[in-house]
Amino acid sequence: MYRVSKSTAIIPDCLKPSRKLHSYYSRKFRDLPTFGKNCIIYLRSRKYRCLTEHC
């Protein structure tokens, strides 16, 4: 399993870093079988909240 543990994220609207974690969401991706084996990717992502007033 591969994990990234970065504690900040860049907010796309204002391009400023934020450390305020809002929530998590999960996604599951499936690919076509290769050599008779299924491929499933589980992704758990974090949502960050911007702390600037205008954002």
N, C-alpha and C positions, 0 to 999 in steps of 0.2 A: 504494500500500500504506500502511496506517495502522499505526503502532507506538506502544506505550506503554512507556516505560522507567523505570518506578517501581522503586526498589530496596527498598522495604518493603511489607509486606502485613499486614492485620489478621487475626489468627487467629480464626475464628468461635467456637470454644469459650470462650476466655478474654478475647477482645476486646483483646488486647495486640498491639502491632506486633512483627514479626519481620523480620530481615534474612537469616536462614539459609535459603538456597535448597536445597530437597530434590531436585527433579527437574522435568522438563518433560513435558507430554503434548500430543498433537495431536488435533484433531477436524476432520472435514469435514462440512459441512452442504450439502444440495442443496435447491433450491426448484423449484417448477414453472416450466416455460419461459414467458417473457413475450415477446410479439412475436417468437417463434421463436428466442429466445436463452436458453441455460441460465444458471442462476445457481448458483455454487458458492462457498461461504465456507470458507476455511481458517483455523483458529484454533489457535494455539500458546500454551498457557497454562503458567504456572509454579506449582509447588507449594512452599509454604514450610513450614518445620518450626518448631514452637514451642520456645523454649528454657526455659520455666518448668517446674519439676519436677512440679507437680500437673496439668498439662495433658496 
